[in-house]
Amino acid sequence: MNANSPTEPEPGFVVGIDFGTLSGRAVVVRVSDGEELGSAVHEYSHGVIETSLPGSGVRLGPNWALQSPTDWIDVLRRAVPKALAVSGVDPAEVIGIGTDFTACTVLPTLADGTPLCELDDLAARPHSWPKLWKHHAAQPHADLINEVARQRDEPWLGRYGGKISSEWEFAKGLQLLQEDPEIYARTERWIEAADWIVWQLTGTESRNVCTAGYKGIRTEHGYPSREYLTALDPAFGDFTDKLANELLPLGASAGRLSAQAAEWTGLPAGIAVAAGNVDAHVTAAAADATRPGQLVAIMGTSTCHVMSSDHLAEVPGMCGVVDGGIIDGLWGYEAGQSAVGDIFGWFVDTCVPPAYVAEAERRGVSVHSYLEELAAQQPVGAHGLVALDWHNGNRSVLVDHDLSAVIIGQTLATRPEDTYRALIEATAFGTRRIVEAFEETGVAVEEFIVAGGLLKNRLLMQIYSDVLRRPISVVSSEQGPALGSAIHAAVAAGTYPEVPTAAASMGRRIESAYQPDQGRADSYDRLYAEYRGLHDWFAGEAYGGNGVLHRLHKLRNEVIG
């Protein structure tokens, strides 16, 4: 517990639920000190829907990524009761529930919240399904959004680093309109999954300031104008009518748990339900990182970087800066990398020879652990490689999902552990580029904190510390987002007056858990200089490059349809 914790709160427990890319996890937490008493994970039965729709088998195009709402409800039905059972907590003592979601994961619904993909006549239509954050098929629509915004000198564009991402609500909504106008016309609500799940818990629709601000181009001045939307497409002028103007601050109560949701979860009807939130942003509370300059990197399949500041700036390539987007009263910044853990998973699944798999099995360790052990024996630069971490495009600072990865320096002597280490280093270089973008525009990064599933990779953590030339603190909880959601639930239930106060009692981190080594850091400076040169060259003509990655991406899409 933080030494500055407030007076001991009333007894009670809260539940936090983190809806991720492949699974949902629930944790039962004591409100007095943040002690995690029980947790459970439910793997989505549909996973990420990338090739064909469930049931109908309708094929999806390139760069599609969908999810099924039934998987999310199954998390409520299975993970929450199991976490309660593991904890030994009497459900009657639970006073609140909070949730977070990957974002932008967005879906079309009827006015009552029914997902269009659950209507019999629309289930075989891809655009009726929720589009996951990693759905990048809307890149041409994002390009149009950015081009028209620049032509019109829209004032909000600078708040988003000069580019709106294909991952976000407006690009996906414009794709919906232009590729399936009938589905668009039947969409009465276009809603983030973060808000939809709260709707299912309370029976009442609500929207939160975080997803609206970062993913919905909602500033303190409102959404983009109808005139701008009509300039994109005459039929797009009503798009914001499908959103909502009343936004809840983070930590607010969105309503009370309905009888239906109580039956699903085994929790008492009527307990407080916190406003929706994004997985990365709630994790700041879990780390007790609610003060200006504390950057939290949530590292999993992708990485999201969030930080609060009392300083407003327009940072190139950021995902946005939102008033109260993380902590009320501060400007919340977001950046990110579209693939990190996914890159390492791809490499192990597709590029490791059978002999390595067999040796890992003989040792009783995972292939990841075996490669980590081999890669850790190398001096910095010994593999002779530099890679670009764009296997899923670039979120920050280029905001371009038509980019792809590059590995330079391979020879016939290159081994799997060499490439594995180079890929780890590439993601660290990508993070360093983001930190530099903050500081180049006057937004100071005072502490670098890591949360998420990649914490267990000690080699990765040390490489990040060396590349960044700064100590790295780590979140103590293995379930950072779920703990953060539980902290917001405690505020929604009235146990604490505000999120920073709750985080001081319930959040925790280990400060400076990793320290940079001067010699390795010097060597990484040399490699990073090469990364920056490749970064700008392969980014395309706008950065002085030749655009080869864009041409290859275009050719691929033409060939595979």
N, C-alpha and C positions, 0 to 999 in steps of 0.2 A: 504494500500500500504506500502511496506517496505521502511524504511527511506533512504535506499541506492539506491532507484530506479533511473534509468537513466533519461536523459532529456525526456520530454513528447514526445511520439511517434506520428506519423501521425494518424489522425482519421481513424477508420475502425473497422470492426468486423470480427470475424472468427467463424467457426463452428467446434465443436469437437464431434465425434461419438464414443461411447463405445459399442462394441459388446460383450455382456455377455453370460452367460450360458443359460438363459431362455428368454432374451430380449435384445433389442438394444435401446440406448438412445442418443438423440442428444441435444446439448446445444449451444446457440448463445451467444458469449462472446465479450465484448468490449476490444480491444487490449490495450488500454491505461492503464487500471487498473484491468482487469480481471473480471469486473462486469458481472454476468450471467443474461441475459435479457429475456431468454425464453428457455424452455426445453420441450421435449416430449419423451415418451417411447412407443415402439412397442413390444408387446409380440409375440414371435415366434409362428406361428400357429402349427408347428410340435414339438416344445419344444425340449426335449432331446429324441432321438429315441433309446430306450433301449430293446424293446421286439420284434418288427417286423417292416419290412420296409413299408413305406407309399406306397399305391397302390397295391403292389404285396402281401403284408402280409407275406412275407418270414420271418421265425422266426430267431432271433439272439441268439447267444450262451451266456453263462455266462460272465458277466463283459464287455459287449459291451456298447458303448455309441456313437451315431452318431448324425449328424445334417444335415439340408437341406440348400443348398446354396440359395434357393429361399427365405428363411426366412431373410437372410442377405440383399438381394436386396430389400426386402420389407421394411427394416429399412430405406434405402435411399429414397424409394418412399413415405413413410408415416411419419416417425418421423422427418425427416429434414424439409419438408414443414410445418408441424404442429409447430415445434419449431420456425421457422421463423415467422409464423403467430402470435404466442403467444408473441414473442419479439417485434413486431411492427417495426422491422428493415427492411429497404428497401434492398432486395436481392442484388441490384446493389452496395451496400456499403460493401458487404462481400468480403474479399480479399484472404481468404484461408480456407482450410478444412484439418482436421487431424483426424486420426482414430486409434483405438486400439482394440485388440482382446484378448480373452482368449487364452491361449497357454499351451501346444502344441495342437492346433486344426489344422489338416493337411488334405489335400485332393489330390487325383490323378486327373490330367487333361490332355487334349491334349496340343499340342504346342501353340494353340491359347487361352488357358485358359479355354476351355469348360470342366466343371466337368464331369467325366466319368459317374456319376450317372444320368446325363441328356441325355445320349445316350440310345435310346430305347432298344437296345439289351443287355445293361448292368444294367439297372435300378433295376433289381431283384437280383443283385449280391451284397451282403453286403459290400464287399471290394471296391466297386466303390464309396461309399459314404464317406463324410468327417468324420474322427474320431475325436471326441471331446477330450478335455484334460483328461476327466475322464474315457476314454476308457482304461481299464486295462487288456484286454484280451491278450495283448502282453507280459505279465510278463515272460513266458518261453523264449521268444525271447530276452528280456532284460537280463535274467539270462545268456543266451549263450553269448551275447555281452560282459558282464562283465567277464565271465569265460575266454573267449579267450583273452580279453584285459589284464587280469592279467597274463595269461600264456605267452603272448608275451611282457609283461612289456611295454605296450603302454604308452608313456609319457603324453598323454592328460587325462588319467583316473583320476589322482589326482586333476585336475582342476574341476572335477565334484564330488568331495567328495568321490571318490573311487567307485562310482556306477552310471551307466546310468539307467535312469528311464524307466519303461514301458510306461510312458505317452509321451515319446519324439519321434522325427522323425525317428530315426534309428530303434528302437524296432518295431514301427508300420509299418515301411517299410519292415523290415525283415518278420514280420507276413504276410504282403501282399504277398510277394514273395512265402513264403513256404505254404500258404494256398490257394492262387489263382494266380498261376504263369501267367495265361493268362491276368488277369487284370494288373499284374505287367508289363508284356511285352507291354501292350497298354498304360501304364502310361508314357507320355512324359515329364511331369513336376510333381514333388512331392513338393507341396508348402504349406506353412503356410497360414491359412485363413487371417492372418494379411497382408500378401503380396498380396493374391488373391483379396481382396476387393480393394486395391489400384490399382491393375491391371484393375479392373472393372471401377474405377473412372477415370483413365487416358488413358486407352487403351494400355498401355505399361507395360510389365513385369518388376518388380524390386524386390529386396530383401533387407532386413534391417539387420544391424549388431546385433540387439538384439535377434531376434528369431533364427538367424543362430548360434549365440554364445551360447545361453542357451539351445535351443531345438535341434540344429543341429550339435552339437559337433564340431563347427567351432572355432578354436583358431587363434591367429595371424600367426600360421604356416600352416593353412589350415585345410581341413577335414581329417579324418582318411584315411590312405593309401589304395590303391587298393589291396595291398597284405593282409592287415588286413581284408578287406571286403570279399575277396575271401576265407580267412580262415574260415569265418562265414558260407559261402555258395558259391560254385563256381559261381553261377548265380548272386550273389550280388555284384560282382566287379564293375559293371557299375552304382551302386546306386547314387553316387555323380554326375553323368552326368545328373541326373534328377533334381539336385539342381541348384545352381548358385554360381559363384565365385566372381562376382562383387557385393559388399555390400555397401549400402548407410548408412552414419552416421545418428544418430537420430537428427531430426530437419531439415534434408536436404529436398529439393524439389524432389519428385519422378516424377514430370511432371505437366501437366496442366489438369484441369477438361475437360473431353470430352463433345461433344455435347449430346451424349446419357446420360451421367451421369448428365449433366445440366438439361435435360428433367426430369429425375427421381427426382432430388432434388429441382428444382426450383431455383438453384444458377446460377450465370453467367458462361458460358463456358470460359475456359482460366485462371481461378483463380488457385493459387498454391495448390498442393496436397502434404501434408507431407509424408515422408517415413513411412512405416508401423511400428507398435510398439505393445508392450504387455500391457495389461490393468494395471498390477501392476507397471510396470516401468515408464509409463507416469505419474503416480500419484505422484511420487517424485517431479515433477515440480509443480503440483497443491498444494503441501504442502510447496513449497519453501524449499525443503529439498535436496539441490543440493551439500551440503558440506560433507566432510568425517565424518563418524560416526553418521549420521542421518538415523536411521532405520525406514522405513515406512512399517507398516503392513496393507495390504489391506484386510479387513475382510468382507467376504460375505458368499456365499455358501462354499467356501474354504478360506484359508488365504495364501497370498503370502507375504514374507518378503524380501524387497529389501533395499540395502544400498550401497553407494559409499565409497571408501576408497583410500588413496594414498599408501596403504600397500597391497602387494600381498602375499597371503597365501593359502595353500591348507586346506580347512576346511572340516572335515569329514561330509558326508551326505548332503553337499550343492548341490543345483541345478546347480551351476556353478559360476565361476568368469570370467568376460569378460572385456577386455580392451574397454572402452567406451560403455559398455553395458547399462548404465543408463545416465551417463554424460561423454561427451568427455573429455579425459585426466585423468580420474579416473578409477580405477578398480571397476566394478559393481558386487556385490554379490547378489545371490538369494537363498532363502530357502522357505519352505512352509509346510502347512498342507493340506492334500487332502480333508478334510471335517471339517467344523466348523458350519456355519449356517445350512448346510445340516443335521447335527446331531440333532440340536434342532428341525428342521422341521420334521425329521423322528420321533422323540420322540412324538411330538404333534400329528402327523398323525396316529401313531400306538399304543401308550402306555398310552394315557390319557383317563380315564373313562368318560362315558356320564355325570355324575354328575358335573364334572369340566367344561365340555363344556357348560352345561346348566347354571352354575353359571357365567361363563364368559359372556354369552349372556345376562343374567339378569343384569349384571353390565354395559353392553355396551362396553366391552373391548375384545381384542383378547385373545385366550387361552394363547399365549406367555406372554402377559402382566399380566394375572392373575397368572400364575406360577411364573413370576418374582416377583410379589408383595409378594406371599407367601414365596418364597425362600429367599427374602431379610430380612425376619424376623428372620432367623436362625443365631446363632453364628457359626463361622467357626468350622467345625468338628462335629456339632451336628447330622448330618444325618448318620455318621458312615460309609461313602462310599468313595471309591477311584475308578476312572474309567480310562481306556485307550482310547484315542480319535482316534481309528483306524477303524472307521466304513467304511471308504473308503480306507483302507490301510494306510501306513505311507510314506509320501514324504520325510520329513527330521526329524531325521537324519539317519533313517534306510534304506530309499529308498527301500521299500518292500511293494508291493500292494497285496501280498498274506496274509498279516496280517489282523486280524479283531479285533473288540472291546471287551473290558472286563469291567465288573462292579463287584466289590467285596464289600461285607459287607451288602448285602441286607438281611432283615428279614421280618417277617410278619407285622412289624410295619412301614416298608418303604413306604412313600407316594410319589406321582408323583412329588411334589415340591422338595423332597429330591434328587431324581434321576436327575431332571432338573438342580438343582444347581451343582450336582456332575459332570454332563456333561460339564457345563460351566467351572468348575474348571479344568477338564481334558484338555480342549483346552488351558487354560491358562498355565497349566503345560507343555504342548507340546511346547508352545511358549518359556517358560523359558528354556527348554532344548536346543532350537535353539540358543537363546541368549548366553547361556553358551558355546555352541560349537564355536561361533564366538570368544568369549573372551578368551577361552582356547587356541586358536591358534594365539592370538595377534592382532585380529581385533576388535578394541574397539567400543562399542556401546555407543555413547555419549548422544543421545536423542532417545526416543521411541515415534513414532508418529503413530496414527491410522486413517485410512480412511475406507470408505465402509459402507454398509448398516447396519452393527451391531453397529454402533456408537449410535444408538437410544436406545440401551439397557444399561441403566445406571448401573444396577447391574453388568452386564458383564464387563463393563469398570472399575468399582471399583475393582472387583475381580482381573482383570489383573494387575492393579496398585499394589494391595497388594501382589499378587503372585510374581511379578517381582521385588518388593521392589524399585520401581522407579516411578517418575512422568510420566504421559502419556499426550502428546500433541495430539490434534485432528485437522484434516483438517476441515476448515470452510465449504467447499462446500459439498453438499449432492451428487454431481455428480463428485467426484474426478477424476476418469479416463477420463471422457469426458472433464473436464476442462483441465486436463493435455494434452490431444490431441489437444485442442484448443491452448494451449500455444505453442506446437510444430508447429502448423499451422502458428502461428504468426511469428515464426522464419523462416519457409519455405517461407513465403511471403516476407521476408526481412525487416520486421518491427523492429526486434531485431537481433543483431549479433550472439547470442548464447542462448542456453536454460537457463543457470543460470541467465543471464540478464533479459530474459523474465519472468522467474519464480519470480524474485525479485519484478517485477511490478504486475504480474497477479496472482501469487500464494499466499496462505495465510493459516495460522493455528493459533489455540489458544494454546499457550505454557502452559504446566503443568496444563491442565484442570482438571486432577485427581491426587490426592496425596495419597501415601500409608499410611495406618494406622499401626503404629508400632506393636500394639497388634495382629491385624489380620495377619500381615506379619509373626510374630513369629509362630503363629499357622499354617500358610500355609507352613512354612519351614518343620514342622513335617509331614504334609500330602505329601509334595513334595518328601520327603525322601522315603515315601512308594511308591509313583508313580515311582521314579527312580528304585527301586527294582523290581517292577512289569514290568516296561518298559524293563529291560534287560532280565528278566526271560522269558517273553512271546515273546521276539524278536526272540528266537530260539537258536539252539545249538551253533552258532557262538558267542553268547553273554553269554553263560553259562546256557541257558535255556533248555527246553526239547522239543521244537518244536511242541507243541500241536496245535497251531493255524494253522500252515502249514498243519498238517495232516488233520485237520477238513476242511480246504479249499480244499484240494485235494479230500477228500471224497465227499464233496458237488458237485464239478465239475464232478466227476465220475457219481454221481447219476442223476444229472439233465442234463448231456450231454453238 
